[in-house]
Amino acid sequence: WEAVWDQLDDLNLEGKIVALYGLGDQLGYGEWFLDALGMLHDKLSTKGVKFVGYWPTEGYEFTSPKPVIADGQLFVGLALDETNQY
């Protein structure tokens, strides 16, 4: 994402439906688990998109606040951890 991050500012995404997903390691990197997912959500939130596909945080072990919505009960998209989440 780093190479194209600023290009997102130039896209017209008004009214588009967006679903996000991310893959990470919640136990090995719990304080950064899916940070990029949260950062992408924040960036696209300013573009007028409609998000779908929020995912429950129940059963996950992580400390990063970035990939969750304000109440902390939902990830901003599908949260995948192929090693620690079954």
Buried (B, 14 or more C-beta within 10 A) or exposed (E): EEEEEEEBEEEEBEEEEBEBBBEBBBBEBBEBBBBBBBBBBEBBEEBEBEBEBBBEBEEBEBEBEBBBBEEEEBBBBBBBBEEBBE
